[in-house]
Amino acid sequence: MMNEEGMVVQEKAYALLEVEQRIVYSEYLERDVVVDLYIPDKKDLRAEMPLLLVNDGQDLVTMDFAAILDSLFCSGHIPPLVCVGIHCGADRLNEYGTACRPDYKGRGAKAGLYNKFILDELLPFLRKELNVSDFTEKSFAGFSLGGLSAIDIVWNHANQFTKVGVFSGALWWRRKGYEDNGYHSDKDRIMHLQVQKGSCSPWLQFFFQCGQLDETADRNNNGIIDSIEDAGDLIEDLRALGYKDEQIRYLELEDGGHNVETWARAFPEFLRWGWGSKTKG
């Protein structure tokens, strides 16, 4: 349904939430980017609200994220925050990834341009659309490869962000194939390398979710699937830099798979962890 300003809005009504869609043209990506705005209806408070960006925003529509968010608002489990679901493009495998370099197959070649879209185009657009000078804090989340993209952007622009949520993250992203001569997990997983060579930004907080049914791959035959091992290793790398347990949350779902249904179950935990009231259960 279109409103009087020609913007797409969801027809379903929510108690404390408005959902609107915008089209943002990106000069960097040379395409239109669809974004869904999940906005608390208290317009006078928006200048004092945090912002959460989410990659693969089309998955938020599938999981009825608006209902999840509205329920948490209504129950008082989290305060009002603005969430923005960024729909992926047709070239997702190149736009998502690590900006420092593509993976061993050349995927992620446009990740640097996607970084620029987020920082130089999307954030200014949102400030103008919502009529705010800035947000009280900014966070980023994503699913699978979108989760890798989210943590890569947060890690490399830590002065801009406070939290990151990585759901079934593609943390296997590597500069050599497993079959390549000399492949070593400690040296060739790109996100892990960035963290190992980085420094601690003490305000950052990290949420990782994995499912025991994410995949079956076990590259070193140690009985731990790769997605869980990759997340655990990255957490250890963060701890080695000085991040404390209270800055890191790990959620493992025994029956969780690599799918939207699992991420829908995990997302409320991320929201309560990141923004929840200490007085609520």
N, C-alpha and C positions, 0 to 999 in steps of 0.2 A: 504494500500500500504506500502511496506517495503522500507526503504532507504538503502544506501550501507552499513550501519552499522547494518542492521538487525532490525531496530527499526520501529514500526508502526507509520505512519504519516497519517493525514487526507488528502485526495486528494483535497479537496476544498481549493482554494487559498484565502488568506486574504491580505489586503494591508500592514498592519503593524504587523502581528502576524504569528507566527509559532505554529502549534499544533502537538505534538508528544506524543506517549504513551510509558510507561516503565512498566516493571514488577519488583517489588521489593520483594524479599523473606524476610519474617519476621521470625526471630528465636522466638520472643515472641509469635506471633500469630500462628506459625507453618503452614504458608500458603503463597502463592504468593499474593501480593497486586497489583492490576492494578492502575496506576496513569496516568492521562493525564496532560501534561505540556503545558500550554498556555504561550508562550514566545514571548515577543517583539523581532522583528528581528534585533534590534540594539545590536548586541552581545557585542560591546565595552562598552555599558552602563550597562550591567547586574550587574557589581560589585557595582553599585550605585542604585539598584532598590529595592523596597519593595517586600515582598512575601505575598500572600494570599493563605492559605490552605482552601479547601472546602470539607467537608464530603459529602457522597452520590454523588460522582463525576459523576456517571452514569446519574444523573439527569441533569447535565450540558450539556451532549451530547444531551439529549432529547430536551432541551430548545434552542439548538444552541447557547450556551454561547459564542463560539468563535466569532460569528457574532456580538453579543452584545458588547463584549470587543473590537473588532476591530473597530466598529463604534464609540465608546467612545474615542479610541486612535486617530482615524482619525479626529474627530471633535475637538480634543483638550480639551475635557471635563475632562479627567483624564490623568495624565502622565503615561509613561510606568511602568508596574508592572508585576511580574511573578505570575501567578495563577496556582495552582495545584489541580486538581480534584481527590480525593481519592475514588475510587470505593468501595462500601461496600462489605463485604463478606457474605457468606451464614449464618453465625452466628451473623448477625447484631444486634439482640436483646440482645446479651450478650456483644459484643465488644463496642457498644455504651452505654451510660448511665453515671453514676457518679462513679469515681474511688474510692471514700471513702467508698461506700457500695452499694450492689445491692438494687433493689426496693423490695417491699413486696412480690413479686412473685419470687424473686431470679434472675430477669433479670438484665443484666449489670454486670454479674460476671467476665467478661474479660475486663472491662473498664480500669482497671489499666494496663493491658498488652497492650491495645491499646494506652494508654498514653505513655508507654515506646517505642512502635513502632514509634510514632510520633517524640518524642524527641531524642531517641537514635539511631534510624535506618533511618527514612525518612529524617529528616533535614540534617544529615551528607551525606546521599545519594544525596540530591539535591545540596548541596554545591559542592560536587565532580563533579556531572554531569554538572553543570553550571559554574564550575571553578571559584567560588567566595569564599572568606574567610567567608563571612556572608552577610546578607541582611540588608538594612538600617532600616527596621522594619519588623515585622512578625505579621500577623493577621490570624484569623480563622473564618470560617462561616459554617453553616449547616442548613439542613431542617428537621423539625420535631424532631425525636430522634437524628438525626445528629446535629441539632442545640443545643440540650441539651449537647451532647458530646463536641461540640465546646466551649460552655461557661464554661463547667466544666474544660476543659483543660486550657483555658485562665485564669480562676479565680485562679486555683491552681498553675499556672506557670506564674504569672503576670510579672515576670522579663524577660520573653521571648517574650511577646506579647504587642501590642498596641491597637488593636481593635478586636471586635467580632461581628459577624452578626448572629442573631437567627431568622429564618424564620419559623413561625408556630411551635415554639419550644415545645417540650414535657416537659414543665415545671411543669406538674402535677406529675411527677416522685416522688413517695412517699414511705415512709417506712411502712405505714399501708393502708389497703384497706378502702374504704369509709364506708363499712359495719362493720368494726372492732370496737370493743368497745374502746372508747376514741379517735377516729380519730379527729384531729383538723388541719385545713389548716395551721395555723401559726406554728405548731410544727412538722408536718409530711411531708411537701414537701421538698425533700432533697436538691435541689439547693437553695431554699430560706433559709434553715437552714445554709448552708455554707456561704451565704452572710451575714446573720444576725450575725454570729459568727466571721466574718472576719474583715478586715480593708481596708481602702481606699488606692488604688494605683493610685495616681492622674493623671498618664499618660494614664490610660485605658479609652477607649471609647466604648459605647455599642449601637448597632442598633437592634431594635426588630420590627418584622413585624408580624401582625396578620390579618386574614380575618374574616369578620363577618359571613362567611359561613364555617369557619374552622371545625365546629362541631355543634351539637345541645345540647350537655350535659351542664347542669346547676345544679351542685351538691347542691347548697344552695338556688336554686329557687329565685334568686334575679334579674332575667332578663338579666344577663350578662353571655355569654357562658364561659366555664371554661378556654379556651385558652387565651381569652382576659383578664379575671380576673387574671390568673396566671402571665401573662406578666406584667400587671399593678401593681400587688403586688410586683413582683421582682424589678420593677423600683422604687417603694416606699422604698423597703429595701436598694437599692443602694443609694438613696437620703439620707436616714437616716444615712448612713456611711459618707456622705460628698460629694458624687458625685453631680456635678452641671448639670443644664439643658443642657448646651452646650456640655456635655460629653455623653448625652443620646439622641437618636433619636428613636421615636416611629412612625411607619407607620401602619395605619389601613385601609384596603381596604374594602369598603362596599360590593362589589361583589366578594371579594376574598375567595377562597376555600382552602382546604388542598390538593393542587395539583401543579404540575410542571408549569402549565400555569400561575398560580398566582405568583409563585416565580420568574418566568421569567420576569413578569412585575415589580416586586419589586426590582429585583437585580440591575438594573441601578441606582435606587435611592440610594441604599446602596453604590455603587461604587462612585457615585458623592459626597455623603455625606462624605465618608472616604478619598477620594483622589482627589476630584474635585478641579479645578482651581477656585479661588475666582472671576476671571474676566469673567467666563463663566456663561451663564444662565442655 
